Amino acid sequence: MPPEANPSESDPQAAGLSDLEREIRAGREWTIADIIAQEGGSFLKGESPIPRPLQAEAEIRLFLDRHLSDTSGVLKSTLQTWVKTESPLSQHLDTPLQALYELLNAIVKQPSLLYEFVRQVDMRWGQLYDERPYFQQPGQPAHPHDEYTHESVHSTLSELLAILNAQL
């Protein structure tokens, strides 16, 4: 088909064609890569190529890195795991720190949740150091060498919650 000067004049269907479609119809040889490059250029216009859940997790991780002092890093990594699995992060993709706030608030206010969180922190600590962890039982005193007691974790998370509350 020979190229026409103005395809919309002779072909009523061509009136709505994009420049790319006009060039294709004009007889220029195109590869699939040319077409993808031409059309894909605006595919992510104004959007990040990083998915929103990953962006939200990164924002929380950055906040924890800045505001949570944890020498062994076990508390921080366990909290990051809980953010992915236990928090309402998917409901707060635009406000991920709100999801962190809700998770911390639940852990601090619910003793059974706190005990389970500390148990998981202790398990991770034991795996990291290849030692038997010290599991504190509710209402019992902590082992003198236990880095993560119910009281210490509660205190640390309460401080983090106060910092987070000031930022929200």
C-alpha positions in Angstrom: 0.0 0.0 0.0 1.6 3.3 -1.0 2.0 6.0 1.7 -0.6 8.7 1.5 -0.2 12.3 2.2 -3.0 12.5 4.7 -4.4 9.1 5.6 -7.4 10.6 7.4 -8.7 12.1 4.1 -8.9 8.8 2.2 -9.3 6.4 5.1 -11.9 7.3 7.7 -10.5 4.7 10.1 -7.0 6.2 9.9 -8.3 9.5 11.4 -7.8 8.2 14.9 -4.3 6.7 14.3 -1.3 7.6 16.3 1.9 8.8 14.6 3.4 5.3 15.1 0.5 3.6 13.4 0.7 6.1 10.5 4.4 5.3 10.1 3.7 1.6 10.2 1.0 1.9 7.6 3.2 4.2 5.5 5.4 1.2 4.8 8.4 1.8 7.1 9.8 -1.5 8.3 9.5 -1.8 12.1 10.8 -4.4 14.4 9.0 -5.4 17.5 11.7 -3.7 19.6 10.9 -0.4 17.8 7.3 -0.7 18.6 7.8 -1.6 22.2 10.3 1.3 22.6 7.9 3.8 21.0 4.9 2.7 23.0 6.6 1.8 26.2 8.2 5.2 26.6 5.1 6.6 28.3 4.1 3.4 30.1 5.5 4.4 33.4 5.2 8.2 32.9 4.8 9.7 36.4 5.1 6.4 38.2 7.9 4.6 39.9 9.0 1.3 38.5 9.2 0.0 42.1 5.9 -1.5 43.3 4.1 0.4 46.0 4.4 -2.4 48.6 8.2 -2.4 48.2 8.3 1.4 48.4 6.2 1.2 51.7 8.5 -1.4 53.2 11.5 0.7 52.2 10.1 3.7 54.0 9.5 1.7 57.1 13.0 0.2 56.9 14.5 3.7 56.6 12.5 4.9 59.6 13.6 1.9 61.7 17.2 2.4 60.6 17.1 6.1 61.7 15.2 5.7 65.0 15.7 2.2 66.4 18.9 1.5 68.1 19.5 -2.3 68.2 23.1 -3.4 68.6 22.6 -6.9 67.3 19.9 -5.9 64.8 17.7 -8.9 65.7 14.9 -6.7 67.1 14.9 -4.6 63.9 14.9 -7.6 61.5 12.1 -9.3 63.4 10.1 -6.1 63.4 10.6 -5.8 59.6 9.4 -9.3 59.2 6.3 -8.5 61.2 5.7 -5.4 59.1 5.5 -7.6 56.1 3.4 -10.4 57.6 1.4 -9.0 60.5 0.8 -5.3 59.8 -2.0 -3.8 57.7 0.6 -2.5 55.3 -1.4 -3.2 52.2 -4.1 -0.9 53.6 -1.6 1.9 54.1 0.6 1.9 51.0 0.4 5.7 50.8 1.0 6.1 54.6 3.3 3.1 55.5 4.3 4.7 58.8 0.7 4.5 59.9 0.8 0.8 59.4 4.0 0.6 61.5 2.2 2.7 64.2 -0.7 0.4 64.3 1.6 -2.7 64.6 3.7 -1.2 67.3 0.6 0.0 69.2 -0.8 -3.5 69.1 2.4 -5.1 70.3 2.8 -2.6 73.1 -0.8 -2.8 74.3 -1.4 -6.6 74.0 0.8 -8.6 76.4 0.3 -11.9 74.5 1.4 -10.3 71.3 4.4 -8.8 73.0 5.4 -12.2 74.5 5.1 -13.8 71.1 7.1 -11.0 69.4 9.9 -11.3 72.1 9.9 -15.1 71.7 10.5 -14.7 67.9 13.2 -12.1 68.6 14.9 -14.6 71.0 14.6 -17.4 68.5 16.2 -15.2 65.8 18.9 -14.2 68.2 19.7 -17.8 69.0 19.9 -18.6 65.3 22.2 -15.7 64.6 24.6 -16.4 67.5 24.2 -20.2 67.3 23.4 -20.3 71.0 20.4 -21.5 73.0 18.1 -18.4 73.4 16.8 -17.3 76.8 13.0 -17.5 76.7 11.4 -15.4 79.4 8.1 -16.8 80.6 5.3 -14.3 81.3 5.4 -13.1 84.9 8.9 -14.6 85.4 12.1 -12.7 85.8 14.4 -12.5 82.8 17.7 -14.4 82.6 20.5 -12.0 83.5 22.2 -12.5 80.1 19.0 -12.1 78.1 19.4 -9.2 75.7 15.7 -9.1 74.8 13.4 -9.2 77.8 9.7 -8.4 77.8 10.5 -5.2 79.7 13.3 -4.1 77.5 11.5 -4.8 74.2 8.3 -3.1 75.6 10.4 0.0 76.5 12.2 0.1 73.2 9.0 -0.2 71.2 7.2 2.3 73.4 10.0 4.9 72.7 9.8 4.1 69.0 6.0 4.5 69.1 6.4 8.0 70.7 8.9 9.1 68.0 6.5 7.8 65.3 3.5 9.5 66.9 5.4 12.8 66.9 6.0 12.4 63.1 2.5 11.4 62.1 
